[in-house]
Amino acid sequence: MAKELGFQPKSLIKNIPSPSQTWKAPVSEWVRALYEKKIGSRGLAGGAPGPQAMRKQVIEFRNPEYPWPDRPKIPELVWEEPIESEDGEDEEVEWSEHYFQDRFEPPSERDIEEQNALMLRRQCLFRWAAQSVAVAMSRLPGVQKVAVFGAVAQPLEMEIPRFREFRRHRLEVLHECADLDLAVWTTNLPGLKELKNAMSLGLSLVQDTPYGGVAHHQVDVHILDPASGAYRGRLCIFGQCPKPGKRECLVPDCGTQPFLRQFEKYWFNPVQFEGEPRVTLFDRASGFLVRPPRIEAEPASIAHRAGKDDEDLDDEDVPF
């Protein structure tokens, strides 16, 4: 709610009432009241979606080759060849006065373009992972539907990021996809171990790509009931359930169903989820299944960064 109202974390921290300001409401209550006044309530009586939820559309693209709602143009990937010293080791950054001065200068247009390209490649990587995982999960009879929601499922928006060099100068870049959110409707809760294995198999196909890889902890699999749509929990990322010595396993009801993780002080909002833009990757009822990702990205070229020794060479020093 605070994000939709335009608040930054720093603004919320400043509005936390001190012990002597007993007349002030807590920040959470203040934000909710302000949100309802300016935008409206997120939920109405009877469980109907609020105005904000109704404005969002569920994305149901059914293109098996490319199910995503946008085709962002990702700049070509250029790899920089590291400079090697005479002993064969990479040169270290020279910690000079000029280096520290450069850190506090505003990012250039090129820096902004490179950051935006990095965010697009990151989203593309998560989309490859989502397609691969959906194909692997579709082979399990109990899985009825797989969908992606969150930032991966929609076009990236511009925002002031968490990165210091951009935040300091209030420069906007494309949103960073921090993780991959998957919704999986399955009738086989006792078979969550097999579902976890299918996720591992899908991720193994996107571990060595030009854009990097996706780790298990970067994927959040939300388990839902196909009949009622009720939220059951989240797929556990640990290799055994429960895992000794892990505080996460001490949450009430966590592990009652093996590999079905519960979180303390977490409440799943079904109204907000129903209005959340999402992309369907597998639907057993209609027979739709996305194609495995086609990872065709290759470096366009290799840029050689000239070192100090290269710049100081005279023509007579060149041995050819």
C-alpha positions, 0 to 999 in steps of 0.5 A: 500500500505504501509503495502505491502511495509513493512512499519510500522506506526512509519516509516510513521510518521517519513517521514511526511514532516515538514513545512520547508521541502516544497520540500518533497511530502506528505506521501500518494503521496510518498507511491503511487509513491513507490508502483507503482515503485516496485509493479505496479499500483493497477488499469489500464486504462478501470477499469481493475484490476492491477497486485496486484489485479489479483494475488489474487483469489476469494475463492468460496468454496461451502461446506455447512458444512465447507465453509472456505479455511483452517482448522487450528488446534486450541489448546484445551481450558483450563479454569483457576479456579480463586483463592478465598480468605477467604472472597470469593473474587478473589485474586488481582494481587500483584503489586511488583517489580518482576511484573514490571520486568516481563512486560518488559521481552520478551514473552516466547514460551508459551506466543506466543503459547497462543496468536496464539491460542487466535487469532485462536479462535477469527477467529473461533468465527467470522466464526461461527457468519458469518454462523449464520448471513448468514442463518438468512439473507437467509430467506429474499426474497430480499437478493440474496447473502452473502459473507465474505471477509477480514481476516476472509475469509482466513488463518491468516498470521504472523505479528508483532501485536499491542500488546505492549509486542510483538511489543516491541520485534518485535515478530510475531504472527497470525493476529488479526481479528478486525471485521467481513466484510460481503458483502450482495447483496440485491434488497430490500433497503427499507427493510434494517430494516428487514436485520438489524433484521436478523443480530441481530437474527444471532448474538444472537446464538453466544453470549454465546460460549466458545470463547466469543461473537460477538457484533453488532459494530464488524460486517460491512455489505456492501450493494451491488446491485445484478444487477450492483454490485455497492456499496450502503453503509453500514448497520447502527448499530443504532436502529433508523435512523437517531438517534438524537445526533449522529455525524455519522448521519450528513454525507451527504446522510447518512440516505437518504435511512433509515439504509443505512449508509455513511461515510465521506471521504470513497471511495469504490474501486470496483477493489480491492473488485473484487480481494479480497479473499472472501467466499460465504455463501449464493447464491440464484441463485445457491441454495447454503446455508451454514449450521448453525455453530456447536459450539462444543468447550468445555474446555478440563480441568480446571487448578487450579492456586495454591495460596501462602497459598496452597504452604505453607501447610505442611502435618500436616496442611492438615485436611485429 
